[in-house]
Amino acid sequence: MRLAEIFERAIGRDAPLEFRAFDGSRAGDPDAPVRVVVRSPLAMSHLASAPGELGLARAYVSGTLDIDGDMYTALASMSAATLEGIPAKLRLEMALRLGAYRLWWPTSRPAAESRLHGRKHSKARDRDAISHHYDVSNRFYEWILGPSMAYTCAVYPDADSSLEEAQWTKHDLVARKLGLESGMRLLDVGCGWGGMVMHAAKHYGVRALGVTLSRKQAEWGQKAIAEAGLTELAEIRHLDYRDVAESGFDAVSSIGLTEHIGEAQLGDYFRSLHDKLRPGGRLLNHCITRPDNTQPATVGGFLNRYVFPDGELESPGHLMSAMHDNGFEVRHEENIREHYAKTLEAWCDNLDTHWDEAVREVGMDRARVWRLYMAGSRLGFERNSVQLHQMLGVRLEGTESHMPLRPTW
């Protein structure tokens, strides 16, 4: 069996793709809009050392395998990358061929792969995990995210709304769900580059404090606050949310942090946010979830090694129970996963537009990681493999919620 045929079998014979390999072999549909090109024996070694998704990702990130054409189209065309379902005799032949490549062409992990040490979800390891993903380059993120510098799901008021309009709408939806008014105090945990902090200060007159474990985010956000003339109302600190000394906030927003907390720490997480609020104060928790409780929470494979090390996705029901078990009454919940698919589509377009600059800024391997992960994530939200839920909870004052009878947002 020639090399192109091995990859065709591993990825899916029915995929509308063409396969080419360095040995001159070809397989698949020659008229397909996307081509998978095996450029080096090292690609075969990667597939042998980690069959399936992780091996293919390592081959792509290292440049020993290429995708010619649109990455989203390529991923949408592939079935699950696996050697299962192939007849045993053929699977043995493929394994022998791959094993030979692994023996003669040993590989190392690409530099972009994370290498964390210490106790999982300790403060030090969490800091390293956040730094791995977010301390890449502020300029790189500016090219991908656009002027809003918002690295979380946008909310599209209309199908043809721009990314900037949708990110503004997301921040304003959070503000209205929290019932923000002039003079209130907001704590934004995992604040990123400060989009929610600045929105609350500028449009609602709120005194807003944001905290992030990314030093580069904090530096960028503080500069943006100063340039916007919001220093009297807004502040961003390079700080773990667990180390915030203040309390008595009127509202807490957590937009894209819960994915980094871990299932074992959820109780402490929600309890700490509860304790930061005054009675009657609200929490808006906005995070990626898995659809149900049938799969493990831990993010594995490519995403864990390259994108969100130590990330965990809980189910919406588990998150709601954790909120209830730790002092909150949940008053509103919604799933906006389609909006995240559209957000990721816009980010992918931005990366493609700035591809050459991005490669010069962060290197080819890291740029490839982002191209692969964002296109794959878009597909995941479209196919309901992952979801995005907003849950609004309140810290009761006795039995009084201070909530309107019907949603006002």
Solvent accessible surface area in square Angstrom, and as a share of the most:
residue,aa,sasa,rsa
1,M,59,0.26
2,R,127,0.46
3,L,1,0.00
4,A,0,0.00
5,E,70,0.31
6,I,0,0.00
7,F,0,0.00
8,E,21,0.09
9,R,58,0.21
10,A,3,0.02
11,I,2,0.01
12,G,13,0.12
13,R,142,0.52
14,D,142,0.74
15,A,11,0.09
16,P,69,0.44
17,L,0,0.00
18,E,5,0.02
19,F,1,0.00
20,R,70,0.25
21,A,11,0.09
22,F,83,0.35
23,D,54,0.28
24,G,57,0.55
25,S,3,0.02
26,R,151,0.55
27,A,16,0.12
28,G,38,0.36
29,D,59,0.31
30,P,99,0.62
31,D,129,0.67
32,A,18,0.14
33,P,104,0.65
34,V,2,0.01
35,R,73,0.27
36,V,0,0.00
37,V,18,0.10
38,V,1,0.00
39,R,121,0.44
40,S,24,0.15
41,P,21,0.13
42,L,59,0.29
43,A,0,0.00
44,M,0,0.00
45,S,0,0.00
46,H,5,0.02
47,L,2,0.01
48,A,20,0.15
49,S,38,0.24
50,A,14,0.11
51,P,85,0.54
52,G,8,0.08
53,E,102,0.46
54,L,26,0.13
55,G,0,0.00
56,L,22,0.11
57,A,4,0.03
58,R,22,0.08
59,A,1,0.00
60,Y,7,0.03
61,V,1,0.01
62,S,50,0.32
63,G,25,0.24
64,T,13,0.07
65,L,6,0.03
66,D,20,0.10
67,I,14,0.07
68,D,51,0.26
69,G,39,0.38
70,D,69,0.36
71,M,7,0.03
72,Y,47,0.18
73,T,47,0.27
74,A,0,0.00
75,L,33,0.16
76,A,34,0.27
77,S,23,0.15
78,M,33,0.15
79,S,69,0.45
80,A,82,0.63
81,A,26,0.20
82,T,49,0.29
83,L,27,0.13
84,E,141,0.63
85,G,81,0.78
86,I,15,0.07
87,P,85,0.54
88,A,71,0.55
89,K,177,0.75
90,L,28,0.14
91,R,90,0.33
92,L,108,0.54
93,E,68,0.30
94,M,0,0.00
95,A,49,0.38
96,L,118,0.59
97,R,76,0.28
98,L,4,0.02
99,G,35,0.34
100,A,48,0.37
101,Y,37,0.14
102,R,127,0.46
103,L,136,0.68
104,W,191,0.67
105,W,113,0.40
106,P,99,0.63
107,T,48,0.28
108,S,94,0.61
109,R,115,0.42
110,P,13,0.08
111,A,86,0.67
112,A,3,0.02
113,E,4,0.02
114,S,13,0.09
115,R,127,0.46
116,L,34,0.17
117,H,144,0.64
118,G,59,0.57
119,R,173,0.63
120,K,79,0.34
121,H,10,0.04
122,S,17,0.11
123,K,91,0.38
124,A,52,0.40
125,R,45,0.17
126,D,16,0.08
127,R,108,0.39
128,D,69,0.36
129,A,7,0.06
130,I,16,0.08
131,S,41,0.26
132,H,32,0.14
133,H,1,0.00
134,Y,27,0.10
135,D,32,0.17
136,V,22,0.13
137,S,11,0.07
138,N,31,0.16
139,R,139,0.51
140,F,0,0.00
141,Y,0,0.00
142,E,70,0.31
143,W,53,0.19
144,I,0,0.00
145,L,1,0.00
146,G,14,0.14
147,P,117,0.73
148,S,28,0.18
149,M,5,0.02
150,A,7,0.05
151,Y,26,0.10
152,T,24,0.14
153,C,0,0.00
154,A,0,0.00
155,V,17,0.10
156,Y,20,0.08
157,P,75,0.47
158,D,85,0.44
159,A,87,0.67
160,D,133,0.69
161,S,16,0.10
162,S,56,0.36
163,L,22,0.11
164,E,62,0.28
165,E,96,0.43
166,A,0,0.00
167,Q,1,0.00
168,W,124,0.44
169,T,27,0.16
170,K,0,0.00
171,H,16,0.07
172,D,15,0.08
173,L,18,0.09
174,V,0,0.00
175,A,0,0.00
176,R,86,0.31
177,K,0,0.00
178,L,4,0.02
179,G,24,0.23
180,L,9,0.05
181,E,114,0.51
182,S,94,0.60
183,G,46,0.44
184,M,39,0.17
185,R,59,0.21
186,L,0,0.00
187,L,1,0.00
188,D,3,0.01
189,V,0,0.00
190,G,26,0.25
191,C,12,0.07
192,G,15,0.15
193,W,3,0.01
194,G,0,0.00
195,G,15,0.15
196,M,4,0.02
197,V,0,0.00
198,M,34,0.15
199,H,12,0.05
200,A,0,0.00
201,A,2,0.02
202,K,137,0.58
203,H,84,0.37
204,Y,48,0.18
205,G,23,0.22
206,V,0,0.00
207,R,124,0.45
208,A,4,0.03
209,L,13,0.07
210,G,0,0.00
211,V,1,0.00
212,T,6,0.03
213,L,35,0.17
214,S,0,0.00
215,R,136,0.50
216,K,76,0.32
217,Q,5,0.02
218,A,8,0.06
219,E,103,0.46
220,W,55,0.19
221,G,0,0.00
222,Q,74,0.33
223,K,131,0.56
224,A,16,0.12
225,I,0,0.00
226,A,59,0.45
227,E,127,0.57
228,A,57,0.44
229,G,63,0.61
230,L,21,0.10
231,T,87,0.50
232,E,168,0.75
233,L,61,0.30
234,A,6,0.05
235,E,69,0.31
236,I,7,0.03
237,R,71,0.26
238,H,62,0.28
239,L,47,0.24
240,D,8,0.04
241,Y,25,0.10
242,R,83,0.30
243,D,66,0.34
244,V,6,0.03
245,A,96,0.74
246,E,56,0.25
247,S,61,0.40
248,G,34,0.33
249,F,4,0.02
250,D,25,0.13
251,A,0,0.00
252,V,0,0.00
253,S,0,0.00
254,S,0,0.00
255,I,14,0.07
256,G,19,0.18
257,L,20,0.10
258,T,3,0.02
259,E,20,0.09
260,H,22,0.10
261,I,11,0.06
262,G,0,0.00
263,E,73,0.33
264,A,94,0.73
265,Q,46,0.21
266,L,3,0.02
267,G,28,0.27
268,D,110,0.57
269,Y,0,0.00
270,F,0,0.00
271,R,97,0.35
272,S,32,0.21
273,L,2,0.01
274,H,18,0.08
275,D,74,0.39
276,K,31,0.13
277,L,3,0.01
278,R,84,0.31
279,P,59,0.37
280,G,5,0.05
281,G,0,0.00
282,R,31,0.11
283,L,0,0.00
284,L,0,0.00
285,N,2,0.01
286,H,1,0.01
287,C,2,0.01
288,I,32,0.16
289,T,0,0.00
290,R,26,0.10
291,P,45,0.28
292,D,63,0.33
293,N,99,0.51
294,T,106,0.61
295,Q,116,0.52
296,P,106,0.67
297,A,11,0.09
298,T,71,0.41
299,V,18,0.10
300,G,44,0.42
301,G,32,0.31
302,F,12,0.05
303,L,61,0.30
304,N,39,0.20
305,R,70,0.25
306,Y,1,0.00
307,V,0,0.00
308,F,43,0.18
309,P,6,0.04
310,D,11,0.06
311,G,2,0.02
312,E,17,0.08
313,L,26,0.13
314,E,5,0.02
315,S,2,0.01
316,P,25,0.15
317,G,43,0.42
318,H,62,0.28
319,L,2,0.01
320,M,61,0.27
321,S,56,0.36
322,A,11,0.08
323,M,0,0.00
324,H,86,0.38
325,D,110,0.57
326,N,25,0.13
327,G,32,0.30
328,F,7,0.03
329,E,59,0.26
330,V,24,0.14
331,R,105,0.38
332,H,47,0.21
333,E,58,0.26
334,E,51,0.23
335,N,58,0.30
336,I,11,0.05
337,R,47,0.17
338,E,99,0.44
339,H,44,0.19
340,Y,17,0.07
341,A,7,0.05
342,K,68,0.29
343,T,0,0.00
344,L,4,0.02
345,E,65,0.29
346,A,23,0.18
347,W,2,0.01
348,C,22,0.13
349,D,81,0.42
350,N,38,0.20
351,L,3,0.02
352,D,78,0.40
353,T,103,0.60
354,H,52,0.23
355,W,58,0.20
356,D,92,0.48
357,E,56,0.25
358,A,0,0.00
359,V,32,0.18
360,R,181,0.66
361,E,66,0.29
362,V,27,0.15
363,G,26,0.25
364,M,87,0.39
365,D,39,0.20
366,R,51,0.19
367,A,0,0.00
368,R,25,0.09
369,V,1,0.00
370,W,1,0.00
371,R,44,0.16
372,L,24,0.12
373,Y,12,0.04
374,M,0,0.00
375,A,3,0.02
376,G,28,0.27
377,S,24,0.15
378,R,40,0.15
379,L,22,0.11
380,G,13,0.12
381,F,4,0.02
382,E,72,0.32
383,R,138,0.50
384,N,60,0.31
385,S,69,0.45
386,V,28,0.16
387,Q,19,0.08
388,L,1,0.01
389,H,13,0.06
390,Q,1,0.00
391,M,1,0.01
392,L,1,0.01
393,G,0,0.00
394,V,0,0.00
395,R,59,0.21
396,L,58,0.29
397,E,84,0.38
398,G,70,0.68
399,T,137,0.79
400,E,88,0.39
401,S,13,0.08
402,H,94,0.42
403,M,28,0.12
404,P,46,0.29
405,L,181,0.90
406,R,183,0.67
407,P,61,0.38
408,T,104,0.61
409,W,56,0.20
